[in-house]
Amino acid sequence: VLDQAVPSDAVAAAIREAGGSWLVGLQLFDVYRGAQVGAGKKSLAYRLTFQAPDRTLTSEQANRQRDRIVQALRERYGAELRG
């Protein structure tokens, strides 16, 4: 969830930057605006695909990459995970 004024392509670029080389797929699949996220806010939902070229990633490795992305979006745009 972040300010409605933040363009989704800027968010996607920040995700790619923070996701590192294991991020091989990024797809915006839902945009929500409404009372549940608050006035002037929107919720963007992305599908992320992580893959290493030489091994199978563990859930822990993929989760660490996701957490880096969330932290980067929090720092750059004040974004929060929707609960």
Contacts in CASP RR format, 6 or more apart in sequence:
PFRMAT RR
TARGET T0000
AUTHOR 0000-0000-0000
METHOD contacts of the structure
MODEL  1
VLDQAVPSDAVAAAIREAGGSWLVGLQLFDVYRGAQVGAGKKSLAYRLTF
QAPDRTLTSEQANRQRDRIVQALRERYGAELRG
1 37 0 8 1.000
1 41 0 8 1.000
1 42 0 8 1.000
1 43 0 8 1.000
1 79 0 8 1.000
1 80 0 8 1.000
1 81 0 8 1.000
1 82 0 8 1.000
2 11 0 8 1.000
2 41 0 8 1.000
2 42 0 8 1.000
2 44 0 8 1.000
2 73 0 8 1.000
2 77 0 8 1.000
2 78 0 8 1.000
2 79 0 8 1.000
2 80 0 8 1.000
3 40 0 8 1.000
3 41 0 8 1.000
3 42 0 8 1.000
3 77 0 8 1.000
3 78 0 8 1.000
4 33 0 8 1.000
4 40 0 8 1.000
4 41 0 8 1.000
4 42 0 8 1.000
6 77 0 8 1.000
8 28 0 8 1.000
8 31 0 8 1.000
8 44 0 8 1.000
11 44 0 8 1.000
11 46 0 8 1.000
11 73 0 8 1.000
11 77 0 8 1.000
11 79 0 8 1.000
12 26 0 8 1.000
12 28 0 8 1.000
12 46 0 8 1.000
14 69 0 8 1.000
14 72 0 8 1.000
14 73 0 8 1.000
14 76 0 8 1.000
14 77 0 8 1.000
15 23 0 8 1.000
15 26 0 8 1.000
15 46 0 8 1.000
15 48 0 8 1.000
15 69 0 8 1.000
15 72 0 8 1.000
15 73 0 8 1.000
16 23 0 8 1.000
16 26 0 8 1.000
17 72 0 8 1.000
18 68 0 8 1.000
18 69 0 8 1.000
18 71 0 8 1.000
18 72 0 8 1.000
18 73 0 8 1.000
19 65 0 8 1.000
19 68 0 8 1.000
19 69 0 8 1.000
20 65 0 8 1.000
22 50 0 8 1.000
22 51 0 8 1.000
22 52 0 8 1.000
22 57 0 8 1.000
22 61 0 8 1.000
22 62 0 8 1.000
22 65 0 8 1.000
23 48 0 8 1.000
23 49 0 8 1.000
23 50 0 8 1.000
23 65 0 8 1.000
23 69 0 8 1.000
24 49 0 8 1.000
24 50 0 8 1.000
24 51 0 8 1.000
25 47 0 8 1.000
25 48 0 8 1.000
25 49 0 8 1.000
26 46 0 8 1.000
26 47 0 8 1.000
26 48 0 8 1.000
26 49 0 8 1.000
27 46 0 8 1.000
27 47 0 8 1.000
28 44 0 8 1.000
28 45 0 8 1.000
28 46 0 8 1.000
29 45 0 8 1.000
29 46 0 8 1.000
29 47 0 8 1.000
30 43 0 8 1.000
30 44 0 8 1.000
30 45 0 8 1.000
31 42 0 8 1.000
31 43 0 8 1.000
31 44 0 8 1.000
31 45 0 8 1.000
32 42 0 8 1.000
32 43 0 8 1.000
32 45 0 8 1.000
33 40 0 8 1.000
33 41 0 8 1.000
33 42 0 8 1.000
33 43 0 8 1.000
34 41 0 8 1.000
36 43 0 8 1.000
37 43 0 8 1.000
37 82 0 8 1.000
43 82 0 8 1.000
48 66 0 8 1.000
48 69 0 8 1.000
50 57 0 8 1.000
50 61 0 8 1.000
50 62 0 8 1.000
50 65 0 8 1.000
50 66 0 8 1.000
51 57 0 8 1.000
52 61 0 8 1.000
70 79 0 8 1.000
70 81 0 8 1.000
73 79 0 8 1.000
74 80 0 8 1.000
END
